[in-house]
Every structure is written in C-alpha cells, then in structure tokens.
C-alpha cells in the first residue's frame, strides 16, 4: 500500500461548488476507485488550496485504471472546471514530495517514508 499526498487549487469562485460536489460522490466513481485499489481518499481544504491523501495499492496502476474509466471521465468533467490546477492524467502524478515522518524518525528509518 502507498500513501500519496496531492495538492490542487480551486478557482476563487469555486470553493462552495467544490464542497457541494464532494458532499455525495457518485456510487459508480466509488466503485471505480475501489476497483483501482483505493482504500481511502481523504480531502482537506484551506481556502482555495485542496490537499488529498490517497491510500492505494499501486498509485500508477490506479491512475491508469481511472484515465479512461467512464465514471472518472464524467467526474473529471464536473470537477476540473472548478480547479485552477487540473489533472489531465497524462503523467504518473507523483504528488507532493515527502519531507519528514514521525514514524520514520522514531523507528530509525532513513527518509520521510
């Protein structure tokens, strides 16, 4: 399992619409995410900045699965206009680089992971 932190930014007038859209994510998208190995996807928002933490079996495989999936294509058509930093699924979407980990330091492991 991999945890991937992501950041997106909303257009100034899109905050309420973004929150409303996520009040009830469509069931077909939930199924597609589960099929792609997603265990959890948490989202926090601070103003226009949106932070995601994705727990997934294989992040690159998830992106490949979702790239053309009809449920995700429909979802992206709704959410992308709200974002000033949309994801076109053309790359592997590395996410935010890790900086520090309490557990890694506590356990004497090298690096933040």
Phi, psi and omega in degrees: 000145181235142169254130181234124177264134182232158177225133170230165180228138182265156169295152185304326183264013188250001187299309182296320179295322179296312179298317180296320180299323181274359177296332179209089177291136183302143181301323180294329176287320176301318178296318180297319178296316179298316178300329182276002176093012179284128177264325177200152176216107181253144182230134172236149178229136173234103186062236180269352181272129183242129181242135183239143169234115184252123172259115188214151179297311183213108187296315180297318179294323177299313180298319179296318179298319185278338186312313183246006183294128184305322180294320180287321177301316178295318179296314180298327177296333179271320187271326184302319179298342180275344188259139173271351176231071182289158178253120180264005178062021181278337180245191180273355175058061186305332181083192182282138179287135179291146181245313185207149176224124174305309184298319180297316179293316180301321184270002178074020178275147177284145175078172185280346185273000000 
